[in-house]
């Protein structure tokens, strides 16, 4: 089948979606306590915690990235131009 065929699209899956958030802890509480997701993982990026949440029976997750981390990387990148 060629690129863009119907069968190709049927087998594509999204692993996670990045959500930039103001308050990662509050967002974690919302998704776990109000929506019923679980925390699937976390990692550190300097002083920031990046959390992954999703439903226990699904591979998909949201990655909760503190907005301050994106702003910091934007400032660093713009200083090199």
C-alpha positions in Angstrom: 0.0 0.0 0.0 1.2 3.5 -0.7 1.8 6.3 1.8 -1.4 7.6 3.2 -3.3 4.5 2.5 -6.3 3.6 4.6 -4.5 0.6 6.2 -1.5 2.8 7.3 -3.8 5.2 9.1 -5.7 2.4 10.9 -2.5 1.1 12.5 -1.1 4.5 13.7 -1.2 5.1 17.5 -0.5 8.1 19.6 1.7 7.2 22.6 1.5 10.5 24.5 0.5 14.1 24.2 2.5 16.9 25.9 0.5 19.4 27.9 2.3 22.5 29.1 0.8 23.4 32.5 1.1 26.2 35.0 0.9 23.9 38.1 2.0 20.3 37.5 1.0 19.2 40.9 -2.5 20.6 40.6 -2.9 19.0 37.2 -1.7 15.7 38.5 -4.3 15.8 41.2 -7.0 16.8 38.7 -6.3 14.0 36.3 -5.9 11.3 39.0 -8.5 12.4 41.5 -11.2 13.9 39.3 -10.8 12.0 36.0 -9.6 8.6 37.4 -6.3 8.4 35.6 -3.1 7.0 37.2 0.4 8.3 37.3 2.3 6.2 34.8 5.7 7.7 35.3 7.8 10.8 36.1 11.2 12.2 35.3 13.3 15.1 36.3 14.4 17.9 34.1 16.6 20.0 36.3 14.4 21.4 39.1 11.3 20.4 37.2 9.2 17.2 37.4 7.6 15.9 34.3 4.7 13.5 35.0 2.8 11.1 32.8 -0.8 10.3 33.5 -3.2 8.0 31.7 -5.8 5.3 32.2 -4.5 2.0 33.6 -5.9 -0.1 30.7 -4.6 2.1 27.9 -1.1 2.8 26.5 -1.9 6.4 25.8 -0.8 9.1 28.3 -0.6 12.9 28.8 2.8 14.2 29.7 2.4 17.1 32.1 5.3 19.5 31.5 5.7 22.6 33.6 5.3 25.7 31.4 8.3 27.3 33.2 10.5 24.6 31.7 9.3 25.5 28.2 9.9 29.2 28.9 13.4 28.5 30.2 14.3 26.5 27.1 12.9 29.3 24.9 15.0 31.9 26.6 18.1 29.7 26.2 17.4 29.1 22.5 16.7 32.7 21.7 20.0 33.9 23.3 21.9 31.9 20.6 20.3 33.7 17.6 
